[in-house]
Amino acid sequence: MDRIVDVATDKVHLSAYRGLLIVTLDHEEIGRVALDDIAAIIVHAHGVTWTTNLVVKLAERGALMVLCAANHAPVAMTIPIEGHHAQNARFRAQWESTLPFRKQAWKTVVQAKIRNQGSLLSALGREEGEALGHIADRVRSGDSANAEAQAARRYWPALLGRDFRRDRDAGGANALLNYGYTVMRAAVTRAIVAAGLHPTIGLHHANRLNAFALADDLVEPFRPLVDAAVQQMTSSGDSELNGLAKARLAALLSADLDMQGSNTPVIVAMQRLAQSLAMSFEQKKQNLTLFQPLTPLAWNAVASHIPDSAIR
């Protein structure tokens, strides 16, 4: 199972022993998790230390360590540099991909994101959902008309209220969104590396200081899943980023999506998207595998999904 381990206790020490993550505080063990079960360790707390051996063992399993700032947004990750038999060829195909190819792929990603946003609004009974569907239909190659931003201007007020502003440094709903997006970004990064691709070489995002440009591209269609959970939480008065909130957001990775008529966990949908992009690079023909927009019933199931194995 792919588990997200959240480290929120100050001054703990993380180490690896006989295939286990060992968490200690003042030399006393306070928790352990099988390394094979871990998709990512997300560190929020202050004064946390860890061993190099732990990071090596995580990398050997394709797992990540994510370091977050005070606003719960990621500022650094450790990722494995090996792990796929065709990595060199795929790196080369990725690097040599043409601008028209990347623009068409980005168009597909943006359309999927906006359609998912519109689907979520429609499921909540918001009339703006239909408008976002029309915006998605008009996305051009490379999103040259910035349809993504046009959709966002309608989306956020309709989803979280007219007074809501997306602010990475704010608390409340924004902190919840930051954490949920961090979980999604880490899982997408892992899928990218497992597919033999490099997370720095993006389709659209290209900031030279961003080591995870491709992850920021491919995570976009999955963001509305986080938005759905946050909307449900805040509408019921739960806007604090506490342990239960983190469990609900991490649990999204095991929620079911519709991919080609079959139920597929979110984390597997990410893997299939990354693999389809890798094959597209090699074949020089864009053919991304994405999940279908959710039904109202499915949106509710995703937003309230908390499996027994949620993080503690």
Buried (B, 14 or more C-beta within 10 A) or exposed (E): EBBBBBBBBEEBBBBBBEEBBBBBEEEEEEBEBEBEBBBBBBBBEEEBEBBEEBBEBBBEBBBBBBBBEEBBBBEEBBBBEEBBEEBEBBBEBBEEBEEEBBBBBBBBBBBBBBBBBBBBBBBBEBEBBEBBBEBBEEBEEBBEEEBBEBBBEBBBBBBBEEEBEEBEEBBBBBBBBBBBBBBBBBBBBBBBBBBBBBBBBBBBBEEEEBBBBBBBBBBBBBBBBBBBBBBBBBEEEBBEBEEBBBBBBBBBBBBBBBBEEEEBBBBBBBBBBBBBBBBBBBEEEBEBBBBBBBEEEBBBBBBBBBEEBBBE
